[in-house]
Amino acid sequence: AGIWPVRPLLNMKRVLIVENNEDIRGYLALVASKAGYSSVSATTFHEAEGLRQDPPFAFTFVSDTACGQDFPQAIQSMVKGSGGGQVVVICHENYEAVSAAATASGAAACLTTPFELVFVADILCDANEALDLENSAMVEG
């Protein structure tokens, strides 16, 4: 018999969106839904802390403005608490500084606003393909 994944498949198809702009939250939720993910939203880092759970989200999209003054510490906390999920930062201003801090804190990617929704879809679809390959290998093994 094969070894089942540590994280159940159903739970790996969830996305946490931490963004204080309602339109961007809606766009991200729509793209996540079209890519086969369910989403949970928060408007601040502190609200998001209460939503993180076990099993973890496959992705956390978090904006620099939702983190407030403690941006580097907030991103580090998100990455540490991601349980293997990827953290993607959405930058509203000062892209170079935010991107450098996000990368240093362990974020997988940094998108600047306005961003093309196709970038988000590509990130999610690439992860879907990798997860499908991983899961088919586990089921066959």
C-alpha positions in Angstrom: 0.0 0.0 0.0 1.2 3.5 -0.8 2.0 6.2 1.7 -0.7 8.8 2.0 0.4 12.5 1.9 1.1 14.1 5.2 -1.3 16.9 4.3 -4.7 15.8 3.0 -5.4 16.8 -0.6 -8.6 18.7 0.3 -6.8 21.0 2.7 -3.9 21.7 0.3 -6.5 23.4 -2.0 -7.0 26.3 0.4 -5.7 29.8 0.1 -5.5 32.5 2.8 -5.8 36.1 1.4 -4.6 38.9 3.7 -5.4 42.2 2.0 -7.1 45.3 3.2 -8.3 46.3 -0.3 -11.7 44.8 -0.9 -11.4 44.7 -4.7 -8.0 42.9 -4.6 -9.4 40.4 -2.1 -12.3 39.7 -4.4 -10.0 39.3 -7.5 -7.7 37.0 -5.7 -10.6 34.9 -4.4 -12.0 34.7 -7.9 -8.7 33.6 -9.4 -8.2 31.1 -6.6 -11.7 29.6 -7.2 -11.1 29.3 -10.9 -7.9 27.4 -10.2 -9.7 25.0 -7.9 -8.9 26.6 -4.5 -11.2 27.6 -1.8 -10.2 30.9 0.0 -10.5 32.5 3.4 -9.9 36.3 3.7 -8.6 38.7 6.3 -8.1 42.4 6.2 -5.1 42.6 8.6 -2.2 40.4 9.7 -3.6 40.1 13.2 -6.9 38.9 11.9 -5.1 36.4 9.7 -3.2 35.0 12.7 -6.5 33.8 14.1 -7.4 32.1 10.8 -4.3 30.0 10.3 -5.0 26.5 11.2 -3.8 22.9 10.9 -3.7 21.6 8.2 -2.1 24.7 6.6 -3.1 26.7 3.6 -1.4 25.9 0.3 -0.8 29.6 -0.3 -1.0 32.8 1.7 -1.3 36.0 -0.3 -0.5 38.8 2.1 -0.2 42.5 1.3 2.4 44.8 2.7 -0.3 47.3 3.8 -2.2 44.6 5.7 0.9 44.0 7.8 1.4 47.5 9.0 4.7 48.7 10.5 5.8 45.2 11.5 6.0 44.0 7.9 9.3 42.0 8.0 8.3 40.3 11.3 4.8 39.6 10.0 6.1 37.9 6.9 8.5 35.9 8.9 5.7 34.8 11.1 3.5 33.9 8.1 6.4 31.9 6.6 7.1 30.1 9.9 3.5 29.3 10.4 2.7 28.3 6.8 3.3 24.6 7.4 5.0 24.2 4.1 2.6 26.4 2.2 3.9 29.3 0.1 3.7 32.9 1.1 3.2 35.4 -1.7 3.5 39.1 -0.9 1.5 41.8 -2.7 3.3 45.1 -2.7 1.4 48.3 -2.9 4.3 50.7 -2.8 8.1 50.8 -2.6 8.5 47.5 -4.5 12.3 47.2 -4.3 12.4 47.5 -0.5 9.3 45.4 0.1 10.5 42.7 -2.3 13.9 42.5 -0.6 12.4 42.3 2.9 9.8 39.7 1.7 12.5 37.5 0.1 14.8 37.8 3.1 11.9 36.8 5.3 11.2 33.6 3.2 8.4 34.7 0.9 8.1 32.6 -2.3 7.2 35.6 -4.5 6.4 39.3 -4.5 3.8 40.9 -6.8 3.4 44.6 -7.3 0.1 46.3 -7.7 -1.4 46.7 -10.1 -0.6 43.1 -11.1 -2.0 40.9 -13.9 -4.3 38.3 -12.6 -2.6 35.8 -14.9 0.5 36.0 -12.6 -1.6 34.7 -9.7 -3.3 32.1 -11.9 0.1 30.9 -13.1 1.4 30.5 -9.5 -1.7 28.5 -8.5 -1.8 26.4 -11.6 1.9 25.6 -11.4 1.3 24.4 -7.9 -1.7 22.4 -8.9 0.4 20.5 -11.5 3.1 19.8 -9.0 0.6 18.7 -6.4 -1.1 16.4 -8.9 2.2 14.8 -9.9 3.2 14.4 -6.2 -0.2 12.8 -5.3 -0.3 10.5 -8.3 3.2 9.2 -7.4 2.1 8.6 -3.8 -1.1 6.8 -4.8 0.8 4.6 -7.3 3.7 3.9 -4.9 
